[in-house]
Amino acid sequence: MDVTENKTAKGIQTQLHIMNIALDLFKKYGYDKISVDRIVKESNTSKGSFYQHFPSKSSIFMMRFMEMDEHYIHIYEDIEQKYSSAIERLEAFFLAVLRCIEKELGKDLMRVIYSAAVISNEHTFFTNEDRKLYTILRQIITDGKQDESIQNISSTHDFFQSIVQSFMGAIYFWGLQLDNTELEELGRPLIGQIIAGLR
């Protein structure tokens, strides 16, 4: 490994370290109660190092969700192998994403992320239609119109928006629950009703 590669690897390691410390702090104390100074102190880094890797405190969430979006690509590749029709892939992907969110982020952190997204104006990533998650959903819908497994929709864009809102609504509603209901369990009847309406 040459010097440049070593610096790059060390930089990625530092970035991930800061992100993980910050996410833990947000989860324990709440997003608005944690300052950049606190993140720097707890991660044993410098303010310069923080801003080298993150333009703002809220961009930590964006990085974590970008990582998750990369993971969704692999999830969908597996689903494509298993299901021949787009409508089956839509249901399987919807539920797989919910499982992934619960496993990788958990309810407490999702509550913090949703709260912070409302407070901050910087969270455009969550609604950015170029996200890989949204690109996959649009592809499924396009495939569904072609293989005719998805019917009864007046507009591809409107249906896409409805699916995205269903994702967000399921996650938000799950965050409000004080019991141990799993996100996938909560989302299953919702996607089941959507699928029933498309056939």
C-alpha positions as a Markdown table, in Angstrom:
| # | Residue | x | y | z |
|---|---|---|---|---|
| 1 | Met | 0.0 | 0.0 | 0.0 |
| 2 | Asp | 1.5 | 3.4 | -1.0 |
| 3 | Val | 1.3 | 6.6 | 1.0 |
| 4 | Thr | -1.7 | 8.0 | -0.9 |
| 5 | Glu | -3.7 | 4.7 | -0.4 |
| 6 | Asn | -2.8 | 4.7 | 3.3 |
| 7 | Lys | -4.0 | 8.3 | 3.8 |
| 8 | Thr | -7.2 | 7.5 | 2.0 |
| 9 | Ala | -7.9 | 4.4 | 4.1 |
| 10 | Lys | -7.1 | 6.3 | 7.3 |
| 11 | Gly | -9.4 | 9.1 | 6.2 |
| 12 | Ile | -12.3 | 6.6 | 5.6 |
| 13 | Gln | -11.6 | 5.0 | 8.9 |
| 14 | Thr | -11.7 | 8.4 | 10.7 |
| 15 | Gln | -14.9 | 9.4 | 8.9 |
| 16 | Leu | -16.7 | 6.1 | 9.9 |
| 17 | His | -15.4 | 6.5 | 13.5 |
| 18 | Ile | -16.8 | 10.1 | 13.8 |
| 19 | Met | -20.1 | 9.0 | 12.2 |
| 20 | Asn | -20.6 | 6.0 | 14.5 |
| 21 | Ile | -19.8 | 8.1 | 17.6 |
| 22 | Ala | -22.2 | 10.8 | 16.5 |
| 23 | Leu | -25.0 | 8.4 | 15.7 |
| 24 | Asp | -24.6 | 6.8 | 19.2 |
| 25 | Leu | -24.7 | 10.2 | 20.8 |
| 26 | Phe | -27.8 | 11.3 | 18.8 |
| 27 | Lys | -29.5 | 8.0 | 19.8 |
| 28 | Lys | -28.7 | 8.5 | 23.5 |
| 29 | Tyr | -29.3 | 12.2 | 24.0 |
| 30 | Gly | -31.2 | 13.5 | 20.9 |
| 31 | Tyr | -29.9 | 15.2 | 17.8 |
| 32 | Asp | -30.5 | 18.8 | 19.0 |
| 33 | Lys | -28.7 | 18.2 | 22.3 |
| 34 | Ile | -25.4 | 17.2 | 20.7 |
| 35 | Ser | -23.0 | 19.8 | 19.3 |
| 36 | Val | -20.2 | 19.3 | 16.9 |
| 37 | Asp | -17.9 | 20.1 | 19.8 |
| 38 | Arg | -19.3 | 17.2 | 21.8 |
| 39 | Ile | -18.9 | 14.8 | 18.8 |
| 40 | Val | -15.3 | 16.0 | 18.4 |
| 41 | Lys | -14.6 | 15.4 | 22.1 |
| 42 | Glu | -16.2 | 12.0 | 22.3 |
| 43 | Ser | -14.6 | 10.8 | 19.0 |
| 44 | Asn | -11.2 | 12.1 | 20.1 |
| 45 | Thr | -10.7 | 14.0 | 16.9 |
| 46 | Ser | -10.4 | 17.7 | 16.0 |
| 47 | Lys | -12.9 | 20.2 | 14.6 |
| 48 | Gly | -10.8 | 20.5 | 11.5 |
| 49 | Ser | -11.0 | 16.7 | 11.0 |
| 50 | Phe | -14.8 | 16.7 | 11.6 |
| 51 | Tyr | -15.3 | 19.4 | 8.9 |
| 52 | Gln | -12.9 | 17.7 | 6.6 |
| 53 | His | -15.3 | 14.8 | 6.5 |
| 54 | Phe | -18.7 | 16.4 | 7.2 |
| 55 | Pro | -19.9 | 19.8 | 6.0 |
| 56 | Ser | -22.4 | 19.9 | 8.9 |
| 57 | Lys | -23.8 | 17.9 | 11.8 |
| 58 | Ser | -26.8 | 16.9 | 9.8 |
| 59 | Ser | -24.7 | 15.5 | 6.9 |
| 60 | Ile | -23.8 | 12.6 | 9.2 |
| 61 | Phe | -27.3 | 11.3 | 8.6 |
| 62 | Met | -26.9 | 11.7 | 4.9 |
| 63 | Met | -23.8 | 9.6 | 4.9 |
| 64 | Arg | -25.5 | 6.8 | 6.8 |
| 65 | Phe | -28.4 | 6.8 | 4.4 |
| 66 | Met | -26.1 | 6.8 | 1.4 |
| 67 | Glu | -24.5 | 3.7 | 2.9 |
| 68 | Met | -27.9 | 2.2 | 3.3 |
| 69 | Asp | -28.9 | 3.0 | -0.3 |
| 70 | Glu | -25.8 | 1.1 | -1.5 |
| 71 | His | -27.0 | -1.9 | 0.6 |
| 72 | Tyr | -30.5 | -1.7 | -1.1 |
| 73 | Ile | -28.9 | -2.4 | -4.5 |
| 74 | His | -27.6 | -5.7 | -3.2 |
| 75 | Ile | -30.9 | -6.5 | -1.6 |
| 76 | Tyr | -32.7 | -5.9 | -4.8 |
| 77 | Glu | -30.3 | -8.0 | -6.8 |
| 78 | Asp | -31.2 | -10.9 | -4.6 |
| 79 | Ile | -34.9 | -10.2 | -5.0 |
| 80 | Glu | -34.6 | -10.0 | -8.8 |
| 81 | Gln | -33.2 | -13.6 | -8.8 |
| 82 | Lys | -36.2 | -14.9 | -6.7 |
| 83 | Tyr | -39.2 | -13.2 | -8.2 |
| 84 | Ser | -40.2 | -13.1 | -11.9 |
| 85 | Ser | -43.0 | -10.5 | -11.8 |
| 86 | Ala | -42.5 | -6.9 | -10.8 |
| 87 | Ile | -45.4 | -6.8 | -8.4 |
| 88 | Glu | -43.8 | -9.7 | -6.4 |
| 89 | Arg | -40.5 | -7.8 | -6.4 |
| 90 | Leu | -42.3 | -4.6 | -5.2 |
| 91 | Glu | -43.8 | -6.4 | -2.2 |
| 92 | Ala | -40.5 | -8.3 | -1.4 |
| 93 | Phe | -38.4 | -5.2 | -1.7 |
| 94 | Phe | -40.7 | -3.0 | 0.4 |
| 95 | Leu | -40.6 | -5.6 | 3.3 |
| 96 | Ala | -36.8 | -6.1 | 2.9 |
| 97 | Val | -36.1 | -2.4 | 3.2 |
| 98 | Leu | -38.2 | -2.2 | 6.4 |
| 99 | Arg | -36.3 | -5.2 | 7.8 |
| 100 | Cys | -33.0 | -3.5 | 6.9 |
| 101 | Ile | -33.9 | -0.2 | 8.5 |
| 102 | Glu | -34.9 | -1.9 | 11.7 |
| 103 | Lys | -31.8 | -4.0 | 11.8 |
| 104 | Glu | -29.2 | -1.4 | 10.7 |
| 105 | Leu | -30.6 | 1.7 | 12.3 |
| 106 | Gly | -33.3 | 0.7 | 14.9 |
| 107 | Lys | -36.3 | 2.5 | 16.2 |
| 108 | Asp | -34.5 | 5.0 | 18.5 |
| 109 | Leu | -32.2 | 6.3 | 15.9 |
| 110 | Met | -35.0 | 6.5 | 13.3 |
| 111 | Arg | -37.0 | 8.6 | 15.7 |
| 112 | Val | -34.0 | 11.0 | 16.0 |
| 113 | Ile | -33.4 | 11.1 | 12.3 |
| 114 | Tyr | -37.1 | 11.9 | 11.6 |
| 115 | Ser | -37.1 | 14.6 | 14.3 |
| 116 | Ala | -33.9 | 16.1 | 13.0 |
| 117 | Ala | -35.2 | 16.0 | 9.4 |
| 118 | Val | -38.2 | 18.2 | 10.4 |
| 119 | Ile | -36.0 | 20.6 | 12.4 |
| 120 | Ser | -33.2 | 21.0 | 9.8 |
| 121 | Asn | -33.5 | 22.3 | 6.3 |
| 122 | Glu | -30.4 | 20.3 | 5.2 |
| 123 | His | -32.0 | 16.9 | 4.9 |
| 124 | Thr | -32.9 | 17.0 | 1.2 |
| 125 | Phe | -31.3 | 13.6 | 0.7 |
| 126 | Phe | -34.4 | 11.9 | 2.2 |
| 127 | Thr | -36.7 | 13.4 | -0.5 |
| 128 | Asn | -34.1 | 13.4 | -3.3 |
| 129 | Glu | -35.7 | 11.4 | -6.1 |
| 130 | Asp | -32.2 | 10.4 | -7.4 |
| 131 | Arg | -31.6 | 8.3 | -4.3 |
| 132 | Lys | -30.8 | 4.7 | -5.2 |
| 133 | Leu | -33.8 | 3.5 | -3.2 |
| 134 | Tyr | -36.1 | 5.6 | -5.3 |
| 135 | Thr | -34.4 | 4.6 | -8.6 |
| 136 | Ile | -35.0 | 1.0 | -7.7 |
| 137 | Leu | -38.7 | 1.7 | -6.9 |
| 138 | Arg | -39.2 | 3.6 | -10.2 |
| 139 | Gln | -37.5 | 0.7 | -12.1 |
| 140 | Ile | -39.9 | -1.9 | -10.4 |
| 141 | Ile | -42.9 | 0.3 | -11.4 |
| 142 | Thr | -41.7 | 0.6 | -15.0 |
| 143 | Asp | -41.1 | -3.2 | -15.2 |
| 144 | Gly | -44.5 | -3.8 | -13.7 |
| 145 | Lys | -46.2 | -1.7 | -16.4 |
| 146 | Gln | -44.3 | -3.6 | -19.0 |
| 147 | Asp | -45.0 | -7.1 | -17.7 |
| 148 | Glu | -48.5 | -5.9 | -16.8 |
| 149 | Ser | -48.3 | -7.2 | -13.2 |
| 150 | Ile | -48.8 | -3.6 | -12.0 |
| 151 | Gln | -52.2 | -2.3 | -13.2 |
| 152 | Asn | -54.8 | 0.3 | -12.2 |
| 153 | Ile | -52.4 | 3.2 | -11.8 |
| 154 | Ser | -53.1 | 6.4 | -13.6 |
| 155 | Ser | -49.6 | 7.8 | -13.3 |
| 156 | Thr | -46.2 | 6.2 | -12.7 |
| 157 | His | -45.0 | 9.3 | -10.9 |
| 158 | Asp | -48.1 | 9.5 | -8.6 |
| 159 | Phe | -47.8 | 5.8 | -7.8 |
| 160 | Phe | -44.1 | 6.2 | -7.0 |
| 161 | Gln | -44.9 | 9.1 | -4.7 |
| 162 | Ser | -47.6 | 6.9 | -3.0 |
| 163 | Ile | -45.1 | 4.1 | -2.3 |
| 164 | Val | -42.5 | 6.6 | -0.9 |
| 165 | Gln | -45.1 | 8.1 | 1.3 |
| 166 | Ser | -46.1 | 4.6 | 2.4 |
| 167 | Phe | -42.5 | 3.8 | 3.4 |
| 168 | Met | -42.2 | 7.1 | 5.3 |
| 169 | Gly | -45.6 | 6.7 | 7.0 |
| 170 | Ala | -44.9 | 3.1 | 8.1 |
| 171 | Ile | -41.5 | 4.2 | 9.6 |
| 172 | Tyr | -43.0 | 7.2 | 11.3 |
| 173 | Phe | -45.9 | 5.2 | 12.7 |
| 174 | Trp | -43.5 | 2.5 | 13.9 |
| 175 | Gly | -41.5 | 5.2 | 15.7 |
| 176 | Leu | -44.6 | 6.3 | 17.6 |
| 177 | Gln | -45.3 | 2.8 | 18.9 |
| 178 | Leu | -44.2 | 2.1 | 22.5 |
| 179 | Asp | -44.2 | -1.7 | 22.1 |
| 180 | Asn | -41.8 | -4.1 | 20.4 |
| 181 | Thr | -43.7 | -4.4 | 17.1 |
| 182 | Glu | -41.3 | -5.1 | 14.3 |
| 183 | Leu | -41.3 | -2.6 | 11.4 |
| 184 | Glu | -41.8 | -5.4 | 8.8 |
| 185 | Glu | -44.8 | -6.7 | 10.8 |
| 186 | Leu | -46.3 | -3.3 | 10.9 |
| 187 | Gly | -45.7 | -2.6 | 7.2 |
| 188 | Arg | -46.9 | -6.0 | 5.9 |
| 189 | Pro | -50.7 | -5.2 | 5.9 |
| 190 | Leu | -50.0 | -1.8 | 4.3 |
| 191 | Ile | -48.0 | -3.2 | 1.3 |
| 192 | Gly | -50.5 | -6.1 | 1.1 |
| 193 | Gln | -53.4 | -3.6 | 0.6 |
| 194 | Ile | -51.4 | -1.7 | -2.0 |
| 195 | Ile | -50.6 | -4.9 | -3.9 |
| 196 | Ala | -54.2 | -6.1 | -3.8 |
| 197 | Gly | -55.3 | -2.8 | -5.3 |
| 198 | Leu | -52.9 | -3.2 | -8.3 |
| 199 | Arg | -54.2 | -6.6 | -9.4 |
